[in-house]
């Protein structure tokens, strides 16, 4: 109720600020580079990344420096990785689900997701949003039968440099409540692990975001990828040991 009342109270300011922010933030393209292929040496591992502009790597110029390339760099000496990236700037959860229908049914050992920011900017109610997540992950399980699902939480948007108050405060409230419902959802699923996008920690390390103040920088992509790669190693350590 508090979030709903806050949204209504701030709506006039949100409309004005939203327009000004869109005019001010530079539009960064998605990075160039391969979004599917095979790389590395070792035990075979299949990996799918689904999501929005952060999953797509906006903020850097090449996929080599984006989330995908950073994960591959972390894992390529231990696994032979068959990878695929399906991500698009501006996509909400529902749009990611729709795009996923274009991927044929197949097995992926690992599915990595990054959704939520565009749902926040559209002020999707967190209770409605978690129902969308239930649909999203049910479709992932049915279509790709992953052994491990790594779910990136919604970043704390109140810390985005591009967003002024009160819009940053309100977006922060939305992302916080979405993450709360997401954590409860994941707790009941043994094959799922939540990856927190710890922007406060990144800032403490004096790491800036991309030039638009809205997307990760190369250094942040690398740290995010390391979190994901560590989870993959932990969950597939038996495969690594068998290969050694």
C-alpha positions as CSV (number, residue, x, y, z in Angstrom):
1,X,0.0,0.0,0.0
2,X,2.9,2.4,0.9
3,X,4.4,1.9,-2.5
4,X,1.1,2.4,-4.3
5,X,0.4,5.6,-2.4
6,X,3.9,6.9,-3.0
7,X,3.6,6.2,-6.7
8,X,0.3,8.1,-6.9
9,X,1.7,11.0,-4.9
10,X,4.8,11.3,-7.0
11,X,3.2,10.7,-10.4
12,X,3.3,14.3,-11.6
13,X,7.0,14.6,-10.7
14,X,7.7,11.2,-12.3
15,X,6.1,12.2,-15.6
16,X,8.3,15.4,-15.8
17,X,11.5,13.8,-14.5
18,X,11.0,10.7,-16.7
19,X,10.8,12.9,-19.8
20,X,13.9,14.9,-18.8
21,X,15.9,11.8,-17.9
22,X,15.1,10.2,-21.3
23,X,16.3,13.4,-23.0
24,X,19.5,13.5,-20.9
25,X,20.7,9.9,-20.9
26,X,22.7,9.1,-24.0
27,X,21.5,6.1,-25.9
28,X,24.2,3.4,-25.9
29,X,24.0,0.6,-28.5
30,X,24.2,-3.0,-27.8
31,X,27.8,-4.3,-28.1
32,X,29.0,-6.0,-31.3
33,X,30.2,-9.6,-31.3
34,X,29.0,-13.2,-31.4
35,X,26.0,-14.2,-29.3
36,X,26.3,-17.9,-29.8
37,X,29.1,-20.4,-30.4
38,X,31.4,-22.8,-28.7
39,X,34.6,-21.9,-26.8
40,X,37.0,-23.4,-24.3
41,X,38.5,-26.7,-23.3
42,X,37.3,-29.2,-20.8
43,X,34.0,-30.8,-19.8
44,X,31.1,-29.7,-22.1
45,X,28.8,-27.1,-20.6
46,X,25.8,-25.5,-22.3
47,X,24.8,-22.0,-21.1
48,X,21.9,-19.6,-22.0
49,X,21.7,-16.0,-21.0
50,X,18.2,-14.3,-21.1
51,X,17.3,-10.8,-20.3
52,X,17.4,-7.1,-20.9
53,X,20.1,-4.5,-21.9
54,X,22.4,-5.4,-19.0
55,X,22.3,-9.1,-20.2
56,X,22.9,-7.8,-23.7
57,X,26.0,-5.9,-22.5
58,X,25.0,-2.3,-23.1
59,X,27.7,0.0,-21.7
60,X,30.6,-1.6,-23.5
61,X,31.5,-1.8,-27.2
62,X,32.2,-5.5,-27.6
63,X,30.6,-8.7,-26.3
64,X,34.1,-9.7,-25.2
65,X,33.9,-7.1,-22.4
66,X,30.2,-7.6,-21.7
67,X,28.6,-10.1,-19.3
68,X,28.7,-12.9,-21.8
69,X,32.3,-12.5,-22.8
70,X,33.4,-12.0,-19.2
71,X,31.7,-15.3,-18.1
72,X,33.3,-17.1,-21.0
73,X,36.7,-15.7,-20.1
74,X,36.3,-16.9,-16.5
75,X,35.3,-20.5,-17.5
76,X,36.9,-21.3,-20.9
77,X,39.9,-23.0,-19.3
78,X,37.8,-25.5,-17.4
79,X,34.8,-26.0,-19.7
80,X,34.0,-26.3,-23.4
81,X,31.1,-24.0,-23.4
82,X,28.2,-24.0,-25.9
83,X,26.6,-20.6,-25.3
84,X,23.7,-18.5,-26.5
85,X,22.6,-15.0,-25.6
86,X,19.0,-13.8,-26.0
87,X,18.7,-10.3,-24.7
88,X,17.3,-6.9,-25.9
89,X,17.5,-3.4,-24.7
90,X,14.2,-2.2,-23.2
91,X,12.7,-5.7,-22.7
92,X,10.4,-6.3,-19.8
93,X,9.9,-9.7,-18.3
94,X,6.9,-10.4,-20.5
95,X,8.8,-9.4,-23.6
96,X,11.7,-11.7,-22.6
97,X,9.2,-14.5,-22.3
98,X,7.9,-13.7,-25.8
99,X,11.4,-13.6,-27.3
100,X,12.2,-16.9,-25.6
101,X,9.5,-18.6,-27.7
102,X,11.9,-18.2,-30.7
103,X,14.5,-20.5,-29.1
104,X,13.9,-24.2,-29.9
105,X,13.3,-26.7,-27.0
106,X,16.7,-27.9,-26.0
107,X,18.8,-28.6,-22.9
108,X,21.0,-26.0,-21.3
109,X,23.0,-27.0,-18.2
110,X,22.9,-23.4,-17.0
111,X,20.4,-20.6,-17.6
112,X,21.3,-17.1,-16.4
113,X,18.7,-14.4,-16.2
114,X,18.7,-10.6,-15.8
115,X,15.3,-8.9,-15.8
116,X,13.5,-6.3,-13.8
117,X,14.9,-2.8,-14.5
118,X,12.4,-2.2,-17.4
119,X,9.6,-3.5,-15.2
120,X,10.5,-1.0,-12.5
121,X,10.5,1.9,-15.0
122,X,7.0,0.8,-16.1
123,X,6.0,0.8,-12.4
124,X,4.9,-2.9,-12.4
125,X,3.4,-3.8,-9.0
126,X,5.8,-6.2,-7.2
127,X,3.0,-8.7,-6.6
128,X,2.1,-8.7,-10.3
129,X,5.8,-8.9,-11.1
130,X,6.5,-12.0,-9.1
131,X,3.6,-13.7,-10.9
132,X,5.3,-12.9,-14.1
133,X,8.5,-14.4,-12.7
134,X,6.7,-17.6,-11.9
135,X,5.6,-17.8,-15.6
136,X,9.1,-16.9,-16.8
137,X,10.8,-19.6,-14.8
138,X,8.2,-22.2,-15.5
139,X,8.7,-21.6,-19.2
140,X,12.5,-21.9,-18.7
141,X,12.2,-25.2,-16.9
142,X,9.8,-26.6,-19.4
143,X,11.7,-25.5,-22.5
144,X,15.4,-25.9,-21.4
145,X,15.4,-28.3,-18.4
146,X,18.5,-26.6,-16.8
147,X,20.5,-28.1,-14.0
148,X,21.2,-24.7,-12.6
149,X,19.4,-21.4,-12.8
150,X,21.3,-18.2,-11.8
151,X,18.8,-15.4,-11.2
152,X,20.3,-11.9,-11.1
153,X,18.3,-9.7,-8.7
154,X,17.0,-6.3,-9.7
155,X,19.8,-3.7,-9.1
156,X,19.3,-1.0,-6.5
157,X,18.1,1.7,-8.9
158,X,18.3,4.4,-6.3
159,X,22.1,4.2,-6.8
160,X,21.9,4.8,-10.5
161,X,23.8,8.1,-11.1
162,X,21.5,9.0,-14.1
163,X,18.4,9.1,-11.9
164,X,17.6,12.2,-9.8
165,X,15.3,12.2,-6.7
166,X,12.5,11.5,-6.2
167,X,12.4,9.1,-9.2
168,X,15.6,7.3,-8.0
169,X,14.1,6.9,-4.5
170,X,10.8,5.4,-5.9
171,X,12.6,3.1,-8.3
172,X,14.8,2.0,-5.4
173,X,11.6,1.1,-3.4
174,X,10.3,-0.9,-6.3
175,X,13.6,-2.8,-6.9
176,X,13.8,-3.6,-3.1
177,X,10.3,-5.0,-2.9
178,X,10.8,-7.0,-6.2
179,X,14.0,-8.5,-4.8
180,X,12.2,-9.4,-1.5
181,X,9.5,-11.4,-3.4
182,X,12.1,-12.9,-5.7
183,X,14.2,-14.2,-2.8
184,X,11.2,-15.9,-1.3
185,X,10.3,-17.5,-4.7
186,X,13.9,-18.8,-5.2
187,X,14.2,-20.2,-1.6
188,X,11.7,-23.0,-2.6
189,X,13.8,-24.1,-5.6
190,X,16.9,-26.2,-5.0
191,X,18.3,-25.6,-8.5
192,X,18.0,-21.8,-8.3
193,X,20.5,-19.3,-6.9
194,X,20.0,-15.6,-6.5
195,X,22.9,-13.3,-7.6
196,X,22.7,-9.9,-5.9
197,X,23.7,-7.0,-8.1
198,X,25.7,-5.3,-5.3
199,X,26.1,-1.8,-6.8
200,X,26.9,-0.4,-3.4
201,X,30.0,-2.7,-3.2
202,X,31.0,-1.8,-6.7
203,X,30.8,1.9,-5.7
204,X,32.9,1.2,-2.6
205,X,35.6,-0.2,-5.0
206,X,35.4,3.2,-6.9
207,X,34.0,1.5,-9.9
208,X,31.9,3.8,-12.1
209,X,29.0,2.7,-14.2
210,X,28.9,3.2,-18.0
211,X,28.9,6.7,-19.4
212,X,25.1,6.9,-19.3
213,X,25.0,6.3,-15.6
214,X,22.4,3.6,-16.1
215,X,24.3,0.5,-17.3
216,X,27.2,-1.5,-16.1
217,X,30.8,-0.6,-17.0
218,X,33.4,-3.2,-18.2
219,X,34.7,-3.5,-14.6
220,X,31.3,-4.1,-13.2
221,X,30.5,-6.7,-15.9
222,X,33.7,-8.5,-14.9
223,X,32.7,-8.6,-11.2
224,X,29.2,-9.7,-12.0
225,X,30.5,-12.4,-14.3
226,X,32.9,-13.6,-11.6
227,X,30.0,-14.1,-9.2
228,X,28.2,-16.2,-11.8
229,X,31.2,-18.2,-12.8
230,X,32.0,-19.0,-9.2
231,X,28.5,-20.4,-8.8
232,X,28.9,-22.5,-11.9
233,X,32.2,-23.9,-10.7
234,X,30.7,-24.8,-7.4
235,X,27.7,-26.6,-8.9
236,X,29.7,-28.4,-11.6
237,X,32.9,-29.1,-9.6
238,X,32.4,-32.8,-10.1
239,X,32.7,-32.3,-13.8
240,X,35.9,-30.2,-13.4
241,X,37.4,-32.9,-11.3
242,X,36.5,-35.7,-13.7
243,X,38.2,-33.8,-16.5
244,X,41.4,-33.2,-14.6
